Structure formats: structure tokens, C-alpha cells
Amino acid sequence: MTGSWHMVFYIAAAMNAIAAISALVLLKPMRLRQTRADAAT
């Protein structure tokens, strides 16, 4: 596959999917916890 950009685009798409899943799984609960803590004070 020398000279082909297909693998580069596949890797970039996979990294984008990982970032999106991470945002949903990790960042969203962190944001909710912070919002609740701010509302309690």
C-alpha cells in the first residue's frame, strides 16, 4: 500500500471516533458532576 493515503484517513477517522466516545464517556460525567457541585454552593 505504498503511496496510498487510505490508511492515513482510516487512522484519522478511528482517532476521531475515539475522541467522540471519550467525550461522551469521560467528559460528560465530569461536567455533570461539576455542574451539580456549582449548583450546591
Secondary structure, DSSP 8 states (H G I E B T S, - for coil): -TT--HHHHHHHHHHHHHHHHHIIIIIHHHHHHHHHHHHH-
